[in-house]
């Protein structure tokens, strides 16, 4: 059983509660519930320098890996996400972390720019897609089962909550940009191709 914040809270902050909140809606069916999403406050995110908002429902989801060390606990994954944000903001001088969400080996989803704010994960597609990064280096192996299940659960959540178009296209970053370092390795690329929403080309509508 999972708890959602009130619609007004989600709209303003794009946060999903991990604890009960007033006037919350209790969602009982698993397909319509979200996985545990660690809010930006939960992993001590820095404030973004600027914000651009998405038009929902979003029609594309682009998956990549972080090309970093993996993490297997809430503490380690929170630290890893924080370091990823530092890299983007301090080394690349970007306004925020690039990804919409990051998924740890602990099975938790970590809010990046979230459902409603444009990230900087895939040049040319940032305002048209949710970018999801699997934390770890998956060039030659698949993410652990619970990491993959968290991705499936997040995608179901996005459709059920109206954030993703029911006919969204699932893609790997390597399809849309050069270089594999921050894309998806062969094992994960082949796995994603077996999922129902897999697409050879993004929706540009």
Secondary structure, DSSP 8 states (H G I E B T S, - for coil): -EEE--HHHHHHH----SS--TT-EEE-SGGGS---EE-TGGGT----S---B--SSEEEEEEEE--S----SHHHHHHHHHHHHHIIIIIS--SS-S-SEEE-TTS-EEESSTTTB---SSTTTTTT-EEEEESS--SSS---HHHHHHHHHHHHHHHHTTSEEEEEEEEEGGGTSS-STTS--HHHHHHHTTSTTB-SS----
